[in-house]
């Protein structure tokens, strides 16, 4: 985190997201402030609250991608949720606290991966010894030094073969233990957390373990034994404590479709109560204690990044209390044809690069001329203007339609080099570009 300066964060985001400099700067500062807070004395650290952000802009301009890339850079627990799926308790939808439970689960997986990496070397050593025991069962002790030395030499020869892979296809018997959870799944098909966390943990401890012996190849047995040893070396309590702390200090919740719950309640609306959803979200964003199966999580310092198009509403339509919890507001701009050209060529994961790599697996080399890329961008921008504006997502449908024949025929074509020109683009997308009704139907 120390090396992730705001300037570097923006530079990393620039590799994947075109434009939207204001939004990039806002999230870069928010991320740096999390590191700065950790350097403060404890008494002051607890007083510094995160500056939550609202990103305002049409679909497909980079709102979600900015938040997701931000979490990847910092290895922070991150979840994306839709505000519209949360409703007041007693109506349809999910309890708002479930987003924090999901976030803790993400944090637990991150910490587990880190702990797994730290104990893997030791686990591999133990797993290898267990494999050798299965391949060369211990003989009765005779007390003869010569017999012990001979057995040790034999074990080392088997070890060499094991490491070289010469024994991977040999079958051995491995005993595994498993705990049944089918009863819990029958009781609750929406997740066992609904049963109550204390009851769930107690119930899992009560369930008997069953030993099962199965024949498998040495290569598969190595993976099974390695997994068992890793589980044995990891401290479960430490894992859960670290996951809770990581959630509280570094967690990021991306709250999409915030505009869907803004505005006055309408009797004709299918939503039961937009304001009610906002009031349910308010305690989580303000800071509250949420009970999870891994412990109590305080949400005071979780960073919330909200997003919405706000076509029919505006942020001021939110209840004042919730508005005050999102002090940073940035507006993302519509994407022009020039932006589409950059999106198709500059990012590390550009669509042209992706399709070239996909077709490369068939030994087909596809290249795009500059004029072709400009034509694709013009068509995408035109369709966005005339129909629903879905931003850069339009490029995905355009590209898939453009390369449909190439993707279908790639395994069978004799010509292994294909150049996509402006004329080719015009021919393939002519009907879509000219016919508005067809554009709406296909794209």
Order of alpha helices (4+ residues) and beta strands (2+ residues): alpha-alpha-alpha-beta-alpha-beta-alpha-alpha-beta-alpha-alpha-beta-alpha-alpha-beta-alpha-beta-beta-beta-alpha-beta-alpha-alpha-beta-alpha-alpha-alpha-beta-alpha-alpha
